[in-house]
Amino acid sequence: MTDVFAKNVATTAADAARIVPRAEFRVFGTGVIDTVKERLWNGKTVLFQARRMPVETYFLSANTDEANVKVRDGLLDIKVKVGETPDGYEIFQPRGKFQFPVKREDLETILSYLKVSAPLDQDSYSIDSFIAMARSHPELCPVTVEKMRYGFTIDGIICEYAQVWFNGALLESACAESENYAGMKQVIEGLGIAGLPNTNYLKAAKRVVGMS
């Protein structure tokens, strides 16, 4: 029987070194969606179904822009920036998922990625208690994020344009992501967004709430 997960398993250090990580280029602003839609068919385009995502909570830290920590449907997900491509596309890698309630030692791990500390006097913490802690912490800020996403591929490169609400404030976004960096560059230029600054969710949210 064929192991459908075999392609995700690196059996040696040499194999692991050959794995090219997926990178992302993302922009935020106004008029972004119209720009993308005007150029959507510049290549071989495949449309996906539009998706309204469940409400998420992002946890912003004054001490780092490299730890993407968010909660959706009670599950906390951590991704950490581990590098950039020569063109400045960002590479984030998963660092763990935590189901609430979380143990004290797990919350210590979560806070370490955010590069903050806090007194923890409970054996476990619910999502509500964690959000309350973040709201009262001088170096943290929880932000409610809602997304309406429109996905597609162009020449095999994963793309989307989206409406994103940070604490109710609407911004437009577009992105391309792939392990094919040269293909990404062509698609990004073709969509007319190459001249906009590469801005991940953390940086965009910080601007909206006044943390940057």
Buried (B, 14 or more C-beta within 10 A) or exposed (E): EEEEEEEEEEEEEEEEEEEEEBBBBBBBBEEBBEBBEEBBEBBEBEEEEEEEEEEBBBBBBBEBBBBBBBBBEEEBBBBBBEEEBEBEBBBBEEBBEBEBBBBEEBBEBBBEBBEBEBEBEEEEBEBEBBBEBBEEBEBBBBBBBBBBBBBBBBBEBBBBBBBBBBEEEEBBBBBBBBBBBEBBBBBBEBBBBBEBEBBBBBBBBBBBBEBE
